[in-house]
Amino acid sequence: MIQKNFIKEQAAVLLTLFTASCSDSTLPKYQVLNTLRIAAIVVDQPELNYTGAGAPSATVTFTPYISDVNGGGRALTLSLAYCLDPGIAFGATPTCSGSSSRVVVQSGTAISNVAGQFDTPNYTGAITPIAVDLSAMPAQSSALLQAVFLASSTSTRYNGVALLFEFTLETATGDEKLAAIKRVLLSSTEKTLKNQNPSGLEVRVNDTDIGTAWPTSDTELTAYWPTSSIENYTLRSVSGQDFSESETLQATWFLTGGSDDTCNRETDCAPDGVLNLTRSFLGEINKYVSSVNAPTLRGTVALVVAQDERGGTAVKRLCSGAVCP
Amino acid sequence: MTPFSFFLPFAALSFVSSAHASSQYEGYVRTRGTKAPLKQISLFVLPLKIRITTDDKGYYKTPEIPEGPFEWVVNASGHERYTENATSTAVSELVTKDFYLEPLSSGVFETTITAQETNDSSRQTLKTKKAQSLPGAGLDPVRAIQNLPGINRSSGFSARVIVQGSAPQETRYQIDGHEVPLIFHFGGLSSVVSPDLLESVDFYAAGYQVNFGRALGGVINLQTADPFKERWRGSAFVDVFNVGGHAEGPIGEKSSLSVSGRYSYIGPVLGAVAKASDSFNLTTAPTFYDLSSVFTTELSDTLKFKLFSTASRDELKFVTAKGFGEDPLLRGAFRNEVSFFRFIPQLLYRPDSRTEGRLSLGIGNDSILNEVGTQFFKLNNTAVTARGQYSKQVVDEVWKASIGMDSRLNWADIDLLLPSVVNSGGILNPLSTGEQRRTSLKNVQTHQIGVYTNHEIRPGAQSPWTITPGLRFDYYTTLKALEVAPRIATKYKWAEAWSLKAATGLYSQQPGEGESSKDYGNPNLKPTRAVHATVGAERSLDLEVGQGSKIYSGVFGRWFDRLVVPDTSTVYSNLGKGRAIGWENLITVESKPWFGWISYMLSRSTRWNPSQPEALSQFDQTHLLTLIGGVDLPRRWKISARVRYVTGTLVTPITGSVFDADNDAYIPLRGPVYSQRQSPFYMVDLRIDKQWIFTKWTLSLYLDIQNLLNRANPEGLQYSYNYSASESVAGYPILPTFGLKGEF
């Protein structure tokens, strides 16, 4: 009855999607950065070799991209812990809380401004990177990791067992709190090609890189990455079959928004303009409609996040306007 | 009047004819519109008092009628009295004259009644003719069964049938007893078999007997009609969704054939609307079509052969640039193609009135292609279903025994690239947050073998009791599991109009293939199980109110065990349990020209597992009330209406979310599952029918207005990207549809 259930579920989903596409939603839009947000987290090594012996011998560095454009420079803290993935892909709660493999990296650490990124007055961009030395993993956690890895099937070890990194961003007053997760895959040495972050990300107009300057007028934009950035990889099925796959990279476009929540509707988003698409494939045109009343006390900041479907991430920050450090 | 007085006119006529020139008349007497022959009815020639009776083909021939004026008078039950003044000429001749009598009721074609395999008291049957006239169903009898008590309301465009608080996937769909992958075309707009080929739609609820199995909820069986044997006839129709045609008639003395086909053109309409958006390109709008046929032949006096064939296809393609639900995987090209065909040859052997044998096969192929962006699912499945039953009246009016088999064999090729999917509390995690899986499997065999024996026992020829014990065995080859299912039903009939019935039994079902797959699920799962129990009383009102009127009231209970639930260590486990209890009531009134229908179900359906305390299930609907009323008006107008009230849909509150930076999506954090209800569903539908009867054909027009009050019934919630805000998703607004059908 695989077909029966699948057909009906698919039909229902597709029709729901089809009808939903016609609806005029007033819900907040993903692309608009006007509240406290974690837009992206980049880890320098999304996938590591693991032999199944103790702690992995590697240091990974995370760079969160945060926006608090309407926060007025309020104090923020960031906590980071990691653990074995509890099985999020199969319904487990995405948290390290309660995990016996949990390791705390930092707790309630204040976020400092980073010039040209997360800084006054736009408060949208990268914060200071956080390095995590995995070889310093406590013995209890590394023993658990080793046990889980060795107990996994050959295909699971080949595809990778995930370490889950849990970020908690909080205002100093405690009235707002965000959670985000990022995985680092530990795969067997048999898998020689480890996933890398996309490289060479550009934002282009008429096939020309526009650097870091966001346009101030209506413009057709594309996200670009060289084909060499698109990796081929092998996915192993449970039964041991190897399948050659190729990454499909996609760019997500974030744009700072107005000063209140009503700016979630496109018609009210005059201050920073509007992007036609939230996401785009390579070469897909995204139309930017600029604002006639652009903000004067801050700049318009865009974060373009390129991602493969395996956790590889690259971010490009662009800014325009009078105040654009 | 002496016994010979009837012959006097003939004697007089004989005398007259020898003296004068006279004419003879011959021809056929038929129903106006449908051209159905009127058999064994009388024609009178007045004042000569000549009476002629038609034969089985409606043919008549008068004796010689002397020159002069006379009057035709034709009376036939169910038809208006026909009179016509005529004059017989002086020339001796044979005049051809046909009569077309106006029917009193404006029904569509009659249907041939075929005996059913068993007398299952859990079965509710909707005859095609009746079902097609119900408001809210268009001309589709399968859609009409959703008016029956015991069938929960399914939301919006859903094509699912939910039986007595069970899950939709626990309902089995069949044509002539053979399982088919789907019963509705895309979105539940239309069933996959043309209504012209259907005799009835049978709905088997709690306590159904052993000849069917492998479904915890119930069974929907489409019973095909034998083709019309007396003459060729046909029909053509057009409505908002489809256009189609149908023809049937005899082939030689012992065979007959009916053929029907439909094509949906809703796609171009939706496509035109969708093209208004530059970020949504509907490359192939929703399109479906089907072609079906039934062939029957009498191989001998005791052996009959029937072949039902059907082929169905649904397809939809579109490209969305903006995507849906902020899920990175739900962008780009969408493609959905579903097609299947079945050949169902059937042999019916009746050597005598006490013995019956049935053997049938369902041979076919199911093909599915789903593409969502870079993800895909391809299935090509060869399916063979086999049914056989041998019944013998062992002791007259006391013991009828049956043995049978009901098996399904599948050989499937599966190719897919899909993430694991988390769907809990009716909320789907973004697909991008699932774990990517790739599988390509050839010749996956999933066979389900079922055998059963059933016995209909009456303690004595005059006993009011009928007891029907049965035993069924199902073997699931992929699970290597044998399930034994004893079932028993009893019926007590007292007085002429009252009957009490009760049934209980054990039922099993194979988990979804994905759930028991070693690639996606847990290959060590066992079949899910349920115990059904039902007790009810029925009072016929045929004599007091009209034929077909009745009152039914009954209670049911289902206790589910080994339900499949998500498990973070084994992906899925059999640790789920549940129950569904309810009280069903149905009053039907057929008192011409009025008909009415009150259906009410009070029910509660819950589920639980070790990590979740007992909570209402997704398909719990406390109150489900359906009122249908209609009246036949003069000049062949008919007006009917339906009012439905259903307790609101259950939803799971969301307490927060976590940003998954690897997949650029938010994972929802759920509160207690199905702990909140949306507003009740309330809808009024109106239907107006008009029929024109011409001499040799009829034309029917219907206007079906669903959601007459344009009520925005909440069907679910749509969430913002991080689940911090939501808005209600309303069902369809006022939806007028109309159709035209010509029959000749």
Interface residues (C-beta under 8 A of the other chain):
Chain A: M1 I2 Q3 K4 N5 F6 I7 K8 Q10 A11 A12 L14 L15 T16 L17 F18 T19 A20 S21 C22 S23 S25 T26 L27 P28 K29 Y30 I38 A40 I41 P46 P86 G87 I88 A89 F90 G91 A92 T93 P94 T95 F167 L178 A179 A180 I181 K182 R183 L235 S237 V238 S239 Q241 F243 E245 T248 Q250 T252 N276 L277 T278 R279 S280 F281 E284 V305 Q307 E309 R310 G311 T313
Chain B: G156 F157 S158 A159 R160 P168 Q169 Y173 P181 L182 F186 G187 L270 V273 A274 S277 S279 F280 P286 D314 L316 F318 T320 A321 K322 G323 F324 G325 E326 P328 L329 L330 R331 G332 F334 N336 V338 D366 I368 N370 G373 T374 F377 L379 N381 A412 I414 L417 P419 S420 V422 S424 N429 S432 T433 G434 E435 Q436 R437 R438 T439 S440 L441 T446 Q510 G512 E513 G514 K518 D519 P566 D567 T568 S569 V571 G656 S657 V658 F659 D660 A661 D662 N663 D664 I667 L669 Q718 Y719 S720 Y721 N722 S724 A725 S726 E727 V729
